[in-house]
């Protein structure tokens, strides 16, 4: 199998202490790998090695991934930039046009509710706001692989749901650490137990969800329907529904004279 990123027999020693020992893993285009271990077991260190931020003491990391997005657990607190200034600056390194960056950034700003903080210094932002900035910065790179270190830390429940939905929709390969069950349940396909180096399949009974876009005259028409992730853009409603309930929801929408604009299965 061809991997976009592969770690081979990676070891890491810090101040004479063996942090990681003989860790091997491969990331493909559909990777959803959860790294598990006790506090201090080297989870964050392994992510930094995969990201190229630090070097292994022995072993190697190789692969074809050109762009790796990395979201640390703790976003730097001392940056002097304002939120939008920082995001535009870091995005400019990717070589995209200013117009395309602005369009993409506007989408994420709206999704994460960052409009009130665009001109606020990052130093003055809350932990949750800085975390949103870190997530957006990583997504704007259009990464081949996304490395996430406790990415939900500091995020409110609505922003957590928005982020999880984005990860489902954009189908980016992911390696992540998390203590949050909501992220593990929704994303993990495999689990690397870092103390043993063993990778096991995450067996779950997943009911596929569907994303539906619908035009409706009044918002009350959607009340009582078994939908989630609901948001509006004018008279256009976008929401998700469990696959086994989608036919029922679509029938009810048609009975209410709503116009179905899109139905798409989420993987």
Protein Blocks (a to p, Z undefined) as FASTA:
>chain_A
ZZfbdcehiacdeehiafbghiacdddfkbccdddddehilmmmmmmmmnomaccfbdcd
edjbfbdcdddfbdcfkbcbdfklmmmmmmmmnopafklmmmmmmmmmmmnopmmmmmgc
fklpcfklmmmmmmmmmmmnopabdcdehklgopafklmmmmmmmmmmnopacddddfbf
klmmmmmmbdcdfknopacddddddddddddddddfbfklmgoiacehiacehjaccddd
dfklmmmmmmmmmmnopacfbdcddZZ
